[in-house]
Amino acid sequence: MARLQCISTSYWCVNVKSNLFRPPFPLPISSRRLTLLRPTSLFSRLSASLAMDDSKSGPIKEMPLGLDAATEEEYASQSKLLQEFSSISNIDKAWIFKSDGGIGSQAMFSISQANLLANKRRKCIISAHISQETKGTVSFQWAPFPVEMTGVSTIVPSPSGSKLLVLRNPENESPSKFEIWGSSQLEKEFHIPQSVHGPVYTDGWFEGVSWNSDETLIAYVAEEPSPSKPTFNDLGYKKGGSTDKDCGSWKGQGDWEEDWGETYGGKRQPALFVININSGEVQAVKGIEKSLSVGQVVWAPSTKGACQYLVFVGWSSDTRKLGIKYCYNRPCALYAVRAPLFKSEASGLELKDGSNEDMPIVNLTQHISSAFFPRFSPDGNFLVFLSARSSVDSGAHCATESLHRIDWPTDVKLWPSAKIVDVIPVVMCADDGCFPGLYFSSVLSDPWLPDGCTMIISSIWGSSQVILSVNVLSGEVLRISPADSNFSWDVLTLDGNNIVAVSSSPVDVPQIKYGCIVEKANKAAAWSWLDVSSSKFKSSEKVKSLLSSLQFSIMKIPVKDVSDGLTKGASKPFEAIFVSSNSKESDACNPLIVILHGGPHSVLISSFSKSLAFLSSIGYNLLIVNYRGSLGFGEEALQSLPGKVGSQDVNDVLTAIDHVIDKGLASPSKITVLGGSHGGFLTTHLIGQAPDKFVAAAVRNPVCNIALMVGTTDIPDWCYVEAFGIKGKYSFTEAPPAEQLTLFHSKSPISHLSKVKTPILFLLGAQDLRVPVSNGLQYARALKEKGGVVKVIVFPNDAHGIERPQSDFESFLNIGVWFRKYCK
């Protein structure tokens, strides 16, 4: 039997009142090895392999496919720098726990890095003790090393902080592992076989892992067990089936099942389960229709009687399941259902059969087309949720969101008739400098300040992300991250009345910040943001030096040719982030890369991006264009784009380029362009509509031909809405007629192919269900056919995002080398 290895660290704090500090939980590590990791040296082995002396005598090796001697030298040079950027840590999550001595707090941070050799993300935990020694100062006493969490899918502390769930999903047909940790040891471990359910969802969307208030039950979302499939042997069909280990037979495929598209290909229906951590018994929650996919489960406040209830998000799929990744236009609702009822016995708790028969599932939000991210107030008096009804009602895959409240009845019978109160409505067009509306894709599991009615959230505001406080009773919204900062901010966790956040910019690596409320003379609360001095989250000296030579600004770009038919919001300036050198050695401008986001209803914010910082550091200025239709600028500006893709967005990009040329910030002869998905759609449009504008282009999984995409993508409705506008939502069909296909083609970059002169690099994921690889390959082959300069790299195991560490590394390395080749 293997022995479980753990680490529990202790060290003396500077503050003598805090006594001896140790992390709230021992940290389980790999059974094969102990790995202590310094954030800046996690890639030492890779660095060593890159730095190995290749000058030793030996046989002459054949040049890698697609490389010549000069290009190989460029590869070697740029790859070493890109590796240094890749080694910078991401700060993903944080949790706060009460300190044992009652002084200060204990924090636990989840960080991650790309493990290029293993082609996975390396996840680590590092702990710290937080103390405010004097007013206006904060001290973080860090554990000496982070500890790698090998094989861990997610960790979820209990409400009191006394227990920690460590969940390990299987990579094959083995069981899911649930580990319950106390302050010094593993208390329970349960292995849940595939016959009960498949892997637990930890994707951030269907994901929902929730402890009940007395910390005896955990509700979660997992793949439902595999359905029974027909069995065959040498005599034909075998009645009654057989075990998987029967070597004299084999399993057939059975009926094909729909899935939720990109990211979820091959995953089974998300279903709701509850585990009793005393007995390890797992029960599927009854009463939920088969057509309902569930996610984001939370426990409802306790009601009179013995029953406990769950609130979850449900997505109906009576017909086809359309792709849901990044698609907030899928109708969904909040539902309440009775949790499995357990009765106390000497041996533990057992399920009482038939417990759900007299309590049907309740739709809590039947009068609104979208409801998700449910959060109960600390006192249980109200339920707050987010809505993407603007997306659902218009068909746009993402749009301005709204926030709502249900005053929670203690009587279960009143739940179906509970009134929905609008807390923050959809903002159509904001005045300059004012709140532009809600745009956020996640919310803390406990987002509440101690007053019980103020939520702390992160939201897009123009080209930045900011931190907001929202009073859900009055509807008051305040921007509490610094208003004079163009950096982007993200809340990690709350420490009582204080906030632990992360701040970064295109030229500044992520840093921890600590926000404190400051009472002004007029009693209006203001926030002070304290720096957290730490060597834990930093870059190499070389990267630090390169970044220090860069600067950025957010530009407002006036709309060109404003027509009478435009709404006020669509007539306002859009924005672009400009990254450049802060020391100009000559009058010549650095080459420019125009960066275009996908969506199109997405945004590129002023946060740190390792890949874009790498491109800046090898001598390029960046123009990151948030054209009209992007998130963060109000609903009118966003809704101005559907029906005008390929024209309005293209013109906005050309206007932004002309803006920086006119200001002397870019040379017309040294402009390149880079985009993925809809950004690739724009890139290939631009090199066709403005064939003399760009010296080189690169695209990642681009939309090149909507007429081809509509029959192969997981989101054919996107093709209709973006090509036809809101009316496309109602004309969507799986069998488009010839006139629709003709319009799709006319809106597509491939219709301008004959004019293209620009050398272009294609980076394609073969597993992409959103923009299948055939779209890029068709355009690349057609361009080659007419004599165009084309390079294609296909990543066989990557999907739409090309996010696997090795693929992302090779992708941006090739982009850097490609642009250097055509833009000296």
N, C-alpha and C positions, 0 to 999 in steps of 0.2 A: 504493500500500500504506500503510495507516495505521501510524503510529508509536506504539509502546506507551509510555505515560507512567507513571512510578513515582515514589515518594518514598522517600528514605532520610534519616532525620533523625539529627543528632548534637548533643550538647550536653554541657557540662562538669558532672560530678557534684560534690556537696559533698565527698564522700570522695575525697581526693586519690589514694588507693591504687587507685581504680577506673579511673583514666585516662579516656579518652574512651569514652563509652557510646553505642552506637547500637542500634536495634531489631534482632532476629535476622534479619529479612527486609525487603527493600524492599517497599512496599505498592503493589499494582497499583490504579490508579484508573480512573475512566471515561475512555474515549477521547474523550469529548465535552467534558469539563470537569474542572477541578481543584477539589475542594471541601474546604476546611479548616474544620472544624466545632468550635465551642465547645459543650459539652454544654448550657449554659444558654441558648444563642441559636439553636438549630437551627430554631426556628419564628419567626425574626424576620420572615421574609416574610409568614407567616400572621398574625402579630401586627399587622404593618403594614396588612394587608388588613382585619383586624377593626377597626382604629382609624381607618380612612379616614373623612374627614368626610362624613357623609351628609346634611348640612344644606344642600348646594348646591341652588339652585332648579332645578326641573325638573318634568316632568309628574307628577301624583299617581299612584303605583303601587298596583296592586291588592294587598290584604293577602294574604300566603301562606296557602294552604289550611289551615284548622284553627286559625288564629290570629286573635285580636282585638288591639286596640291595647295593652291592658294586658299580655296574654300576650307580645306581641312585645317589649315593654320588658323583661320578665323574661328572655326568650330572650337579648336583647342583653347584659344584665348577667351572667347566669350563664355564657354561652358564653365570655366573656373570662376568667373565673376557671377554667373547665374547661380552656381551652386552656393555661393556665399549669401545671395539673396534668399535662396530656397531654405537655408538653415534658420532663418528668423522665425521665432515662435509666433503662433497664433494664440491669443488669449480668448478661449471659447466661452467658458462659464465660470461662475463663482458661487459659493455658498457661505453664509455667515452662521456661526454657532456661538452660544453663550460660553464665556470663558469659565473654567472650573472655579477660579477664585472670585468670580463676579466682577472682575476689573478688566475692562476692555473686551475685545471679541476675538474669536478665532475664525480665520477665513481659510477656505480651501478653494484653490483655483485649478481649473482644468485647462491645460495647454496642449497644443499639438504641433507637430512638424511633419514635413514630408520625409518619409523614409524611402529614399530613391532606390536603395539596393533591394529592399523587400517590396517596393511598389505599393506601399500602404501608408496610411497616416499613422504616425506614432503618437499615442495619447499618454499624457503624463499628468500627475497630480503634484502640486506643491502647496504647502501650508504656510500660514503667517499668523502672527499675533498682532492685532491692531490696538493701539492705545493713543488717546489724545492727551498728551502730557501737559500742554498749556493751550490756552485759547489760540486758535489759528495755526496750530501745528498738529501733525499726526505722525505716528511712528508705526512702521510695518517691520516686525522682526520675522525674517524669513527663515524657513527651514534651510539647511545648507544645500540640499539637492532636491530636485524633483525626482519622482519615482514613476517609472513606466508602468502603465496598467495594461499588461499584455492580454489580449483576447477579450477585453471588457467592452461591451456594447453601450452601456449607459450606467450611471450611478444616480440614485435618488435618495436623499436623506429623508428621514421621517419628520413629521411636523415639529416634534420636540427637539430634534437633533440628537436623540439618544441612540438611534439605529440608522443603519445605512444599507440600502439595497444595492448590491452589485449584480448586474445582469450580464450574462455571457450567452450570446446567441451562437448556435452551431453553424459551422461552415458546410456541413453535410447533413446526413439524416440522423445525427446524434441528438440527444435531448437538449433543451434550453436549461441553463443553470441559473438558479436563483440563490444568491448568498445573502444572508442577513448578518451584518456585522454589528457588534457592540463596541464599546470604547476601547477594549483591549484584545478582543478575540472574535473569531467566527463563531456565531451562536447557532445558526441553522444553515443547512444547504439542501436544496431540493432540485432534483433532475426531472424535468417535465418532458415526457416522451412525445414524439411526433404524432402518436395516436390521439393525444389530447389536443395539441395545437402545434402549429409550426413556429418559426421564429417570431419573436416579439418585435412589433414595429417601433423603431427608434429613429424615424426619418424626419421628425420635426413637424409633420403635418398630420398624418393619422396617429402619430405617437401620442400616447397618453398613459402615464404610470402614476398612480395616485394612491397614497396611504389614507386609510380612514382615520378618524380623530383619535380613537383609542389605540391605534397602531397595531392592530391584530390582523387586518385585512389589507390587501393591495389589489386594486383594480388596474387592469392594463389591457392593451389592444395587441392581439397576435393574429397571425395567419390561421384561418380555420384549418382543421385537419384535412389531409388529402382525401378526396372522395374515392370510393371503391371503384376499381377499374377492372375490365374484363380480363380473365385469365385464359391462356391458351397452352396446349401441350401438343405432342406429336399426333394426337388423335383429334385435334381441333379445339373447340371451345370447351372449357372445363367448368362445369356447374359448381357453384359453391366457392369458387376461387381457391386460393392456396396461400401459404405463407410466403413472405419475400425470399426466404432461404431455400425454397423448393427449386432445386436445380433442374428438375424435369419439366418446368413450365416457365412461361414468361408473362409479364403484364402488358396488356394492350394500352392504347392511349386513351380510349374513351372519348367523351364529348369534349370539344374545345371550349374553354371558358374565357370570357372577356376579362381583361385586367385594366388598370387605370393608366396604361400607357407609359410614357417616358419615366424611367427610374423604377417603375413597378412591373416591368415586363417579367412574366413568370411567377409573380407573387400571387398568393391566394387571397381571397376575400378577407379584409380586416374584420375581426370579430371580438367581442368583449368577454373577458374572463376575470375571475376573482380567485386569488390564492389566500388561504388561511395560513399565516406564518407560524402558527403553533403546531398544526398537524401536517402542513404541506399539501392539503387537499385542494384541488383546483376544480372550479365549476364554471361552465359556460353560462353567461347570463341569459335567462330565458325571456321569451316574449318579443324578441327583436326579429322583424321580418327578414327573410333571406335576401331580399332585394336591397337592403339597407347596409351600406358600408359605414362602419363606426370609427370614431377617433376622438382624441382630446378629452378623455373621460376625467371627471372630477366627482368627488363625493358631495352630495347635498348635505346641508345642515341636518342634524338629528331632528326627528319629528316625534310626536307623541306615540308611544308604543314601541315595540321591539324592532320594527322594520327600519332598514337603512336603504337609501335611494342613491342612484347614480344619475348624473347628468352628462350627456355626451353629445357630440356632433354626429349627425347622420347625413350621408349622401345617398340619394335614391338612384337606382340604376335599373329601371324597368326595361329599358331598351339597351342601346349601346352605352358602354362606358367610354366617354371621351377623356383624353389626357387631362390629368389634374395637376401635374407639376407646374407651378407658376401660373396656374389658371384659376383665378378666384371667381370666375363667372359660372362655376358649377353650383347649382342651387343646393343649399344645405339648411338644416334646421337644428335647433336644440331639442333634445328629447330627455325625458325622465323615465326611469325604469327602476323597479324594485331590485335591490341586490339580492343574491342568494341568501336565504334566511338560515342561520345556524342556531342550533340549540346547545346549551351547555351540558356537558356530560363529564364524567370523571376522566375519560380518556381524551377529552378535547371538545371540539365543536364539530358537529355534523350537519349536513344539509337536510332541511326538512322538505321532503318532496312536495311538489305542487304549490310551492310558496308564491309563485307569480300568477297563478291562475285567476285570482280575483282582482288583479291590478294590471290592466293593460298598459302598454307603453303610451306616454303622453307627449304630444308635440307641443312644446312650450312657445314656439315662435311661428305658428302657422300663418300669421298675417304679414310676415316679412320674408323675402325670397332668399335671404342669406343670413346665417348666424353661426359664429364660431369663436374660439378662444374664450370659453366661459370661465369666469372667475367670481367666486363668492366673496363678499366682504368678510372681514374677520369676525364680526358678530353674527354673520349669517342672515342679516336683515335684507340684503338685496343681492341679486345676481347681475353682473355686468358682462356684456359680450360685444364683440365687434361684428360689423356687417359689411359685406361687399355687394350690397344690392345694386349699386351703380354699375358694377361689372355684370351682374346677372341680368339686369334689366336692359342694358345697352348691348351686351354681347362682347364688349372689350374684355380681354383676358385679365386685365388688372386696371383698377381705377381708384378714385378717391373713396375712402372708407368712412363709416360712421360708427359712433359708439352709443350703446343703448343700455337701459337698466330695467330690470324687473324687480319690483318690491316683493320679496319672497314670502308667500303665505305659509303659515305654520300648518294650515289645514291642507292636506294633500288634495282633497276634492276641489280646491279652488285653483290649483295649478293651471288647468286648461284655459281658464278665463283671466289669468293674470295679465295686467296691462303692461305694455311695453312703452317705456318712457325714452324719448330721444334725448341723449346727453350732449353729443356733438353731432350736428347734422353734416351732410356733405357740403363742402365749401365750393361754390361754383367759380367765383372770381374774387380773390382777396385784394385789398388795397396794398400798395407797395409797402413792404416790410412787415406786413401782418400775417397772422397764422394762415397758411395756405390750405389747410385740411389735413386729415389723418392719412398717413401712409406708413404702415408698419407690418412686418411679416412674422413677428413673434412677440410674446409678452411673458414676463416673469411668472413663475408659478405662484409667487407671493409678491405682488406689485404694490402693496399697501404701506403707506406711512402709518405711524401709530394712531393718528386721528381716526383711522378706519374708513375714511371716505375719500382720501386722496391717492390716486394711482400715479406711479412713476413709469413712464413709457419712453421708448425711443421712436422717433418718427422722422420721415424725410421732410426737409424744408428747403425748397429750391435744390441746389446742387450739394447740399450738406445734410448730414443726419444730426438731429438735435435731441436733447432730453426735455421732455415735457412733464409738468405736473397737471393732473386733471382732477378737479373736484367733481365727483360723479353725482353729487346732490345738486350743486348749483350750476354745473356745466362750465365753470371757469377753467380756462386753459392758459398756462403760463409756460413760456420758454425759460428753463432754468439753467441750461448750459449757457456759457458766455455768449451774449448776443454780438459781441465784437470779434468773435472768433470765426474764421472760415474753416477751422478744423471740423472733422466729424466726430460725434460723441455717441457712445452706446452704453446703456446702463447694464451692469453685470449682476448686481445684487444690492439689497438694502441692508443697512446696519442701523436699525432703529430709525431715527430721524435723519440719518446720513445715507449717502449714496456712494457705492463703489462703482466706478465707471472706467471706461477705456477711451482714450482720445488719440487720434492720429490724423495725418494729412498725407497728401501724395508724396511729400518729401520728409516726413517724420514717422518713425516706426511707432507702433502702438505703445502707449504708456498708461499706467494705472493712475487714476485721479480719485480724490476723495472729496465729496461734496457735503458741505455743512450749511444748515440754515442760519442766517444772520438776521436778527431782528433790527430793523431800522427804527428811527425815532417815530415815524408815523405808523409803526407796528406792521407795516407791509413786509412780508417775508422776502428776503433776498438770499441768494446762495453764494457761498464762497467755495472756490475749488482749489484744493490743496494738492501740490505735487507730492507724489510718493517716490522718494529717492530709493532707487533699487538698481542693482546691477543684474537683476534676474532677466529682464526683458530688454535686450539690447542687440545690436548688430556688431559685426566685426569692425575693426578699425578702418579697414579699407572701405567698407560700405558706408560707415559713418562719415568718412572724409568725402566720399562721392556725394552723399545726400546733402552735406553741408554746403556744397557748391550749387545747390538747386534752390529755386523759389517757385511759388505758385500763386495764382490769383484766380478769382472767379469773375468772368466778364459777363456783362449784359449785352446781348446782341439784338439790336432793333430788327423787327420783322420788316422784310422788304416787300414792297408793293401791297400794302394793306388795302383790302377791298371792303366795300360796304357790307358784304355778306358775312364778314367775320364777326364773331362775338367779341365782347370786350376782352375776355380772358385770352382768346386766341390772337388778339392784336398786341398784347403786351410783349416786351422783349423776352426771349428765351435766354439760356445761359450756356456758357462753356468754361471749363477749367483749363487754364493755360499753365503748363509747367515748362520752365526754362532755366538756363544757367543764370546765376546771379552776378556773374562777372563776364563782361563782354570784352574779349581780347582784341576784336577787330570789328569793323562795320558789317562783316558778313554774318548772316544768321545761321544758326544750326539748322540742319535738315528738320523738317516737321513731319510728325506722324499724326494724322487725324484719327482719333479713336472713337468708334461708334458702338453704342450699346445695342443689345438685342431687345426683343419684346414684340412690338415697339414700345409698349407701355411699361417701361422699366426706367432705370436711371443709373448713371455712374456718379457716385458721390465722392466728396473730397476726403476719402479715407486712404490709408496706405494700401497699395497693391504691390506685392513683391515683383510681379511680372512687369508691370508698367514702370515701376521704379528702376528695374533693370534696364529697360529701353531708354529711360531718361539718362541713365548713368553711362551709356555707351555713346552719348553725344547727340541725342535727339531731343528737340522740343516736342511737347505733346499738346494737342488741342482736343480736349475731351468734350464732345458736343452733346448737350442735352436738348435736342430739338423739340419743337412743339409736339405734344403727344406723350412726353416723358412724365413720370410721376413727380410730385412735389410742387406743382405750379397751379393747382386748382383744376376743377373738373371741366370747365369750358375749354381751356387750352388742351387738355388731354383728349377730349372728344372731338377736337377739330381735325384730328388725323384720320380716323377710320373713313375709308372711301377715297382718301387722297394719298395713299402710300405710293411711293415712286415718283411723287411730284412735290408735295408740300415738304416732306422730310428731306428729300434731295435738295430742294432749294434752300432750306434752312442751313444745311451743312455747307453748301457753296457760299451762302451769305456769311457764315462764321469764318470760313477760310479767307474770303475777301476782306473781312474785318481785320484780321491779324496782319494780312499783307499791307493793307492801307496804313496800319499803325507802324509799319516797318519791323514787325516781329517775325516775319516769315518771308522767305525768298520764293517767288513763283516757280522757280526751276528746281526746287528741292522739296517737293511735297509728296508724301506717301499716305496710304490710307489702310486702316486695319479695322475689321469688324467681324462679329460672330452672330449667327442666326439672323435676326432682322438687321443687325449691323452688317452682316455679310450681304444681305439683300441690298442695303444702301451702298456698300462698297462696290458691288458689281454693277449697280445702277450708275454710280458716279463715273466709273471708268468707261461706261458706254455713253452716257449723256454728256460728259465733259472729257473726251478722250485725250486732250492735250494738257490736262491739269495735273496728272499724277505720273511720277516716274516709276512707282512700284506699288503693288497692293498685296494684301494677305487676308485670307478669310478662314474662319473656322465654322464648319457646318452651315454654309450660307443657304438662304432661300434664293434660288436662281430662276425657278420656273414654278409659279403657283399652280398652273394647269397640271403639272406633273405631281406636285405635292398634295393636291387636294384628294387624290385617290390613294395615297400611301401613308399620310401622316396620322398621328393619333389625335390631331386637333383640326379636322377638316372645317369645322365651323369658323376657325380663325381665318381661313382663306376667304370665306364669305364676308365676314365683318370688316376685315381690313381692306378688301377690294371694293365692296359695295356700300360700306357704311352700316349704320344700325339696321337698315332694311335687310341687309344680308343675313341677319339673325333669323329672319322669318322665311327666307328663300333657301336656306341651307337644305341640301339633299345629298344622299350618298351617291346619287347617279346624276351628276350635273349635265345638263343639255349642252349642245354644241355652242350656243350663243354665250353661255356662261364661261365655258372653257376658252372661248375666243377673248373674252374680257380679261380672264385670269392671265392669259398669255401677254396681252397688251400691257398689263400692269407689271409685268415681270422683267427683270434684268436681261433675260435671254432675248427679248425683243430688240435690244440694242447691241447685240453681240457683234454685228458686222462692223461697228465703228470702233471696237476696242483695240487699243494699241499697247496698253500697259502690261508689263510682265506681272503675273499673279501667282501667288502661292496658295494652294488649297490644303487645308488640314481637316481631315474628315474622320468621324467616328463611325465605325462599321456597325455598331449596335444602336445607332441613333434611331429612335422611333418618332421623334418630333420633326426633324427634317432629314428624312432617310438619305443615305449616302448616294443614292441614285441622282439626287438633285444636283449635288456638286459635280459628280462625275459626268453627267450629261453636259453641263456647261463647259467643263474642262476639256472634254473630248471634242466638243463642237469648236471651241476656241483653237485647239491644236490643229483641227482639220483645216482651218483658214490661216494657219501659219503663226498663231499667237504663241507667246512665250509663257509656258505653263509648267509649274512643278506641283505634283500631288503627293501627299503623304497620308496614308490611311492607317489609323490605329484600330486594329482588329477587335479589341476588347473594350473600347470606349463608346460611351453613349453621347448625348448631345453636348454636354459640358466639357468633354475631353478633360476630365478632372483627375484621372489616375496619375499619381506623382510623376512616373517616368514619362507619360504621354504629355502632361502639361510642361514638363521640363524640355522635352525634345521639341514640342510645339513652339515655345517662345525662343528657344535657341535658334531654330530655323527661321523664325520671323526676324530676329536680329541679324542673322547672316544674310538673309535675302535682301533686306533693306540696305545693308552695308554694300552689297554687290551692285545695286542699281542707284544708290544715292550716297556718293562719297562725301 
